[in-house]
């Protein structure tokens, strides 16, 4: 079968088949020999099968070539051996088309990989949903945002959050919405953007979510600082001459009363008391203003590693007497893989003192309203969360706060205490922001409060 031409191969096979038929007829009709006739018939059958197989091979190759398109399989190799020049060109064309398709498929995979890496690199959560709100695509930022590492394609969005599912259902195409959503027991502010696209006639909704809680915190603190600078400047400019003038008048009246006595004792005493009251009040306002100036005097933190165990021991010592007096159950735990914190120890100490002080004071308020047996509890833990942040959690079972108070907890000057200044938690949050961290508050009335501080490892 060494012929190089397809047609010669066909003619040769037809010739052999014709000879086989002639021999079969000869041994059947002329020289009756059934044994030779049987073997001749077998040979003839084999030759016919070979002929049809040879003819159909081209059809099979063409069918396989088209099938490879359907299955994206471009690894099949085609050979035109023993078929002639015309088939050489056909199979060369097959190989050329497959090479082009392999190249296009490879480029497509590279582009898809680039797009996938781009989507994964974004710090904006992205999720694609079908018309039934089943997940089709989601990126790493979305998983981290909602702490759902096991979330996968095909699951319903309600697996993430029923509240988010309701919001997505209400979103119109190309709508942006600012909303608050509770994520991991913390109320977060998100910008949600919706868009609609179609693939193969099916409609999908693309949702992007950006957590702007940190940005709002920074802008909020910056606005408060500007306000405080203006207020402090004006109040200081007003109070300084009042103090000086009231002191001078006070001394002058005393001298007049003592030496010249132009006024009766009752009038003189009244003036003295009034002017002294002005002076005392002015000094009180000056001290009050000086307290608020602390919000603007925070230096940039000087970070250094501190031993967690040793650092937190002193807070028990600082509040030792109050812990004993109020019979507080005080506990502190930390993960073995976290031995040190990279912080400004002095600034962070002020932060923790404010948080512990608020927690201890919350026990007094719940004791005043509770008649049952009550055990004050103050727990501190340090661990790494799913996002890799070092999380310091300080929780108590004190009086707690309602939603309105919780939203205002970090606003400067806001306080529910009769003698509070309202700068403790605000100052604490500013210290956390200076450490490039985050601070959250989760509280329920009658249940207690949990303060979470998240720091980069």
Secondary structure by P-SEA (a helix, b strand, c coil): cccccaaaaaaaaaaaaaaaaaaaaaaacccccaaaaaaaaaaaaaaaaaaaaaaaaaaaaaaaaaaaaaaccccbbbbbccccaaaaaaaaaaaaaaaaaaaaaaaaaaaaaaaaaaaaaccbbbbbbccccccccccaaaaaaccccccccccccccccaaaaaaaaaccccbbbbbccccccbbbbbbbbbbbbbcccbbbbbbbbbbaaaaaaaaaaaaaaaaaaaaaaaaaaaaaaaaaaaaaaaaaaaaaaaccccccaaaaaaaaaaaaaaaaaaaaaaaaaaaaaccccccccbbbbbcccccaaaaaaaaaaaaaaaccbbbbbbbccccccccaaaaaaaaaaaaaaaaaaaaaaaaaccccbbbbbbbbbbbbcccccbbbbbbbccccccaaaaaacccccccccccccccaaaaaaaaaaaacbbbbbbbbccbbbbbbbbbcc
